[in-house]
């Protein structure tokens, strides 16, 4: 695999202020705390009240190493395992229960995974926790009431990075009896595929506390190509910043090939946050493309 080295220095074209604006996306949404998050929280509370669910299933020793499962009626249905965003330092699985609603109606199980956050743990440890979550789900599928042969992973932003890292995992090396193809398909949404720019964004890295060595070791683009030929749907919002388009495109360009089918999908007209609202719309092409990956 040969990757154009120029993709790793692209951030140098921006001034410090422009560079911050490319990655510190909450600064571009002044309504984030007053509209975006309260709306997701309210819709998620409604989802937990109206859908069948089992909450806070512990899969590891960390405070937030718990998952919520929303089972579909058919125990042989596909399962979507979702990892939330928040630059590895913010967010909680409870905010994203609303995403389960359209998938349950379409007959798909949904598992939303929580994980510990920086700086209490390192970004490297978060990747390990995500792997622990997938191993737990596979080993305990019967108890959870799901088919472990039909697991798809999806994540947004930092969760997109987690998704790419999971797609790169050699599962037999992680735990006894895990299959190479544990994950049948992956959907990284607005992923962070190369972490050095995030490390250089002071407003973000003050909470992550990532050094250059960790940025290198935890970058899918640098050290973690996909471990299988499982198909992937790589997604970015049409109104996202140039850098987020680049983060998605570089991953697609590097790892899409004849043996490993990938699709690059740009959600028309939405930014980093509103693309999740489009995902939750069962009539949207984004939702339908995700559903097709699960089926």
N, C-alpha and C positions, 0 to 999 in steps of 0.2 A: 504494500500500500504506500503510495507516494502522495503527500499532501503539500500543496503550494505553501512555502514558508511565509509568503506575503499575507496570508490570512491571519497570521498571528501578530502583525504589527499595524493593522488597519486603524487601531484606536489612536495612533499618533497624529492623525489628520485633524483631531478635534482640539480646541482649547480646553483648559481645565474645567471651565464652566460648562462648555458644550458637552464634554465627556460625562460630567456629573449628570446632566440632564438626560443623556442617552440611557443611563442605567438606573438612576434614582427616580423611578417612575411615579411614586406617590407625590412627588413635588409637582408633577404635571396634572394631578387630579385633586384639586383643593376640596372636592366633595367626598374624598375617599372615606374619611372618618365619619362624616355626617350623613352620607347617603349610601355609598357602595357597601360598606361593611354592615351597617344596620339593616339594610335590605336583605343581604345574604343571611344574616343571623335570624331575622324574622322568618324567612322562607325555610330555613333549616329547622327551626323550632317546630314549624308546621309539619314539615316532612317527618320528623321524629314522632310527632303526635298522631299522624294519620297512617304511616307505613308500619308494617311489621319490622321490628329491628331488635337487635341485641347490642347493647352499648358497652364500651370500655372493657373489651376482652383483652386481657393482658397477654402480650407475646414476648416480653422481655422485662428486665429489671429496672429500666429507666422510668422516671416519673410519668412521661408521656408515651411510653411504649405500650400503647393500647390501640385497639381497632374497633370500629363499629361495622356491623354487618346488617345489610338490608336484603333479606332473602326474597327471591322471586318464587312463584308458586311451583315451578318445575325444578326439582332437585338436580336434574341433569343440565340445567341451563348454563350458559356461559357466565363467567364472573369477571367484572371489571374491578380491578384493584387500583385505588386512586390515592396519590400522594399530593398534598397541598403545597402551595408556594409560601412566600414570605421571606425570601433571601436567607433561608435556614435559621432565621433568628426571630421570626414573628409568625403568628397564625396558630390555629388549632383545628383539629379535624372537625370539631362541632360546627364550625362556620360553613362547612361545605356539604352538609347533609342534603341540601336542596338539590344537588346534582343527582342524587339517587332517584328522585321522583320520575323523570321521564324514562329512565332505564328499567325501573321496576315495572312500569306500565308496558314496556316493550318485552318483558319476560327475561330480564337480565339481572343476576345477582350483583350487588354493589358492596364492596368493602372499602371503607375510608380509613386510612392508616394515620395514626399519630406518631410523632417521634420527638425526641428531646431536641432542644434548640441551642444554638450558639448564643452567648459564649459559655454556657454551662457545660456543653460538650463541643467537641471539634466538628468541623464539617466532615472530616474523615470518619468520625464515629457515627455521624448521621447516615452515611452510606452503609456502614456496617449494620446499623439498626434496620435499615430498609431491607437488607438481605436477610436479617433475622426474621423480619415480618413475613417475607415470602416463604422462607423455610417453614415457619410456623403454620402458615396457611396450607402449604402442601402436605405437611405431616398430619395436620388436624382437620383435613377437609371433610372427612366423614362426620366428625362432631359438629363442624360448622354447617353441615348440610349442603355442601357444594361438590361439584365435580372438579377434582384437581387437575384433570387433563384439559380444562378449558379456561385457563387463566390469561387474561390480558392486563397489562400494566399501563396506567396513564398517569401523568403528572403535569402540573402547570408551573412554569417559571423555575424556582428551585426544585419543585417536584418534577419538572421536565428533565433537569439534570439528574435527579434520582432515577428517573425512568431510563435514561441512557446508561447510567451506571449498572442498573439491574440487567439491561439487555446485554451488557458486556461481561456479566458474571459467569464464571466457570462453576456451575452449581455443584458438581460432584466434589470439588475441592472445599466447598463450604460446609457440607454436612453429609453424613452417610445416607446413601440411597436416593439422593436427589438426582433427577435426570438432567441431562445437558439442556434439553428443550423444555425446561420447567415453564417458561413463559412462551405462550403461543403467538403473541403479537404485542407490539409496543406503540404507544401514542405519546411522544414527547410534545407538549404544548408550550410554545414560547420558551424553549429550553435554554439553559446556560451551558453551552457545550465547551467553552474555553474560558477558564476562570481568571486568568491574569488581569483582564480588564476590570473584573469585579474587585480584585485585590487592590487595584489602583484607584478605585472609587472610594475616597476617604469616608464619605458619609455613610456608606454601606459597610465597609470593612471594619469600621470601628466596633461594630457588633459581632462580626464574624471572626475577626482576629486571625485571618488566614495569612500565612507567610508565603513567600515565593515557592518554596519547596512543596507546600501543600497545594497551592494553585496548580502546580505542574502535575503532581501525583494524582490529583482528583479531577483532572480535565479529561472528559471522554475523547476529545480531539487529540490529546497528546499520548495517552497511555491505555485507553480503554475502547478499542473497536468492538463492535457487536460480536458476541461469542457464538451466535448461531445465525442462520439465514431466516429467522422469523421475520415476517413482514412488519413494516412500521409505517405509521402515518405521522409525518412531521408537520406541525401546525404553527402558524404565527398569525397575529392579527394584522389586517391590512393597514391600520393606522398606527401601528407600533413604530418605535424608533428605528433608525437605520441599523443601529447595532443589534437590536433584537432580531431584525430580519437576517442580518449576517450570521448571528449565532445559530439560527435554524438552518440557513442555507448551507453553511460550511459543513454541518453534520450530514445533511442530505447528499451534498456533492461528494463527500469523502467515502460514504459507506453504502450508497445505493449502487447496486449492480445487477447483472442478469440473474444471479443466483439468490440475491437478497432483495426482493421487491420493496421499494419504498415509494410513497407518494408524498409530495410536498403540497400542502393546502394552505392558502391564504384566506382567512375569514374576512370577507369584504367589509371595509369601512369601520372596523372596531379596534379599540386600543387593547392594551394588555389586560385590563380588568373586564371590559364588557364582552370579551370573547367567551368568558364563562357563562354569561347570560345567554349568549347564542347557543352554546353547548346544551344548556338546560331547555332549549326550545325544541321539542320533538319534531317540529316541521322544518327545522333548519338543515341545510346541506351538511353542516358540521356534525350535528347529531347523527344524521343518516350515515355519514361516512364512518363515524365511530362505531355505530351499530353494525355496519358491514364488516368491520374488523373483528368484531366479537362473534359474528355468526359463522 
